[in-house]
């Protein structure tokens, strides 16, 4: 039986490989665990997540990070999306640490180092960014050895600052361009929708990790929108109003960082709201 990809792996396989290939491709060594990066995945068509089956095998389907099949053509969008997904992971980890759900926080702290860093590691030098895998790994190690420590809180904050520095390597006019930022947001939300769907089986939330990943991605996508909202509001007020309304309704799917027993919104409703945001982007 062929291995089923977690959604994050599917994202790396189908969403980033095209774009990052033109930048030298993922390393698979300095960042990801073997088999986690885009360079070493099996045939994506044979292992794509099936709608509504929740997560098979523990983490079954980490949010479909990019399982839309078309790939991200622009290397800068792929780079920024990867960093934004890292931030979403760590954002939800911070929420979990705050409620002392340390066991739940641990995989979210691990994923940036284990699953995502390797896809951009080869680009950092060309972009003038100092490597930061050590920072990510230190946070992951502390999540295992000292999960209730102030040191972990500080290390996660340091990791997030390093990711922000990597984002800041993109030109300022690009980071404030609504078209570019909305492109990243839409890629993130596709991942979030698939993560949310992967969390649900038989009308119940059965995979807390996927539920929390999707929450973190949506919340960080909303933060990114905040960086361009004034421009969109001034230039396209009706689109801005629709995007804000869709985000507000979308967030009701995640009433808290710890998942409810049953989903508040069906996956189809989440996909629909995300489609509305993309339509008005």
N, C-alpha and C positions, 0 to 999 in steps of 0.2 A: 504493500500500500504506500502510495506516495505521501510524503510529509506535507501537511497543510501549513501554509505560511500563516503566522500571526499577521494581523493587518499592518503592523509597523514594517514587517519584512516585505509584505506585498507593496507597500509604499516605496520602499527602497528599491524593490525590483522593477516596478513599473513606473514610478513617479519621478525618481531622481536619476536613474541610470542614464537616460538619454542626455539630460542636461549636464550632469557632472562628468559624463564621458568626454565632453569637449574641453573640460578643465583638468583632465588627467585622471579622473575617476576616483572612486573610493579606494582606500588603502586596504581595508579589511584587517589591518594589522595593528596600527597605532591607535585605533579607536574601537573597533567592534570586536565582539567575540566571533570566533569562527562560525561562518554560516549566517551571521546576522546581517552582513552587508550586502549591497546590491551585486557584488561581483560573484557571489557564491550561492545564489538561490536557485532552486529547481524551477522548472517550467511554470510560470505564473498562471497560465491558463488552466493547468492541471490542479492547482492548489488554491484557487481563488475562494474566499469565504462565501459560503452559501447564505443567502438572506435569512435572517431571523434565527439562526441556529445557535446564537450566543457564542461563547468561546469554547471550542473543542480543546480538550487537553489542557486544563489549568488556565493559561492565559489566553486561550483560544481566540485569537483575532485581535491584535492590539490596534484596534481602531481603524483598520483598513487604510493605513496611511498611504493614500494614493492609489487605491485599488480601482480607480476610474479607468485605467488602462491606457490613456493617451500619453502619459508622461508629461513632464514639465520641460518645455523646450528651452526656456531661458535659464542660463546658469545662475544668474543673480537671484531669480525667483526661487530656484531650487535651494540655493545656499541660504537665503533668508528664511525660507520655509523650514528648513532643517533646524536652524537656530531658534525659530519661534516654537517649534515642537519641543525642543529642549526646555525652553522657558515654561511652556505649559506643563510639562512633567514636574518641574521644580516648584511651580506655583502651587499645584495641588499637594505636593509633598509638604510644603510649608503649612498649608491648611491642616493637613493630617497631624503634623507635629504639634500644632497649636492645640489640638483636641486630644493629644497624647495617644494617638493611634499609630504608634511607632512601627508596628509590623506592617501596617498598610502603607506607610510612607516609604519603606525601604525599596520596593521595586521601582517606584517613581524616581527615586534618587539614582538608582542604578542605570535606568534606561538611557539617559543621555550619553553616558560613557560606553555602555555595552552595545547600543543599537544605532546611535546616530553620529557620534563623533567621527567614526571611521569614514563616513561618506564625505566629510569636508576637510579631513586632516591634510590632504595633499594641496588644498587650495590656500591654506592659511598663510604660508610664506609669501606667495604671490600677492596676496591681499594685504600684506604688512601686519598680520595678526600673530601675536605670540601664541605658541601652542598652549592649550589649557586642559589637556586630558588629565594631567596630574591633579589639577584642582577638582575635576569631576570625580576622579577615582578616589581621592581623599574623602570626599563627601560620601561616596558609596561605601567606603570602608567604615567610616564612622557610623553610618546608619546601621551597620551590623554590630559593631563593637561597643558603641556608646550612644544608642539611639535617643536617650533622654538628656543628653548633655547640651550645655550652651555652646560647646565647641562645634557640634553638628549644625546648630542654627547659624553660627557664624560662617561655617564652611559652605553651607548651601547659599548664603547671601554672597559669599565670594565667588562661587560658581556662577551665580546669576549675573554678577557684575562682569565676569569674564565673557559671558555670552553677549552681554550688552556691548562690550568692547568689540567683539567680533562683528556684531551688527553694525556698529559705528564705522567699520571699515568701508562699508558701502558709501558712495557719495551722498552728501547731505540732500542734494536736490532729488535724488532717487528715493531716499528714505521718507521724503515728504511729498512724493508724487502720489496722488490718490489712485491713479491707475495701477501703479506698481504695488502699493500697499494693499489695495483691494484684491489684487491677484494673489498675494500671499495669504490674505485672510480666507479667500475662497478655497485655496488648497488646504489650509488648516481645517476648515469646516468640513470638507469632504472626509478628512481623516476622522474628525470628531464623530460624524454621523456613522461611519462604519464601526468605530470603537463602541459607540452606544448600542448599535444593533448587535454587535458581538457579545455584549454584556447580558443579553436577554435571551431566555429560553422558556418556552411554555408559560408565557405571561409573567415571569418572575425575573428579577435581576439576580443572575447566578454568578457573575464575574465582577467583583468589586473593582479590580484593577482596571478593567476596560471602562466601567462606568466613570471611575475617577479620572482616567486619562481623558476621556471625552469632555468631562467637566473642565479640566485644566486647559484643554485646547480652545474651548469656546470662550472661557474667561479671558485667556490671553489674546485671542482674536478680537474680542471686544476692546481690550486695552489698545491694541494696534489701531483699531478704528478711531479711537479717541485722539490719536496723533494727527488724523486728517479730517476729523469730523467738521471742523470749522470751514475748511475749504469746500467740502462736499455740500455742506449746508448753504454756503453762499452761492455756489455755482449750480447746484441741482437740489433745491430744497425738498422737492417731492420725493426724490430718491433717498435723500437723507432721512426723511421722516419714516419712510418704509423700512429702511435698514435698521433704524433704532427700534421701531415697533417689532420687527422680526427678531432682533436680538433679545428684547425683553420677553417675548413669548417663548423663544427658544430656551432661555435660561430656566424656565419653569421645569424643564425636564430633570434638572439637578437641584432638588430642594435643599440638599445639604451635601457635605463632602462624604458622609457615610451614606451608602445607598439605602433607599427604602426597599421594602420587600418586592413591591410591584412597580413597574415603570409608571411615571406620571404621564408621559407622552409615548405614544407608539412610535417605533422607528420611522414609519411612513410619515408621521407628522413632523419629526425632526428633519427628515430629508426634505420635506416640503418647505419648511421655514428656511432652511439653508439655500434651497433653490430660489426662494424669494430674495434673499440677500444677494445672491449671484446675479439675479435678473436685474436688480437695481444698482449693480456695481458699475 
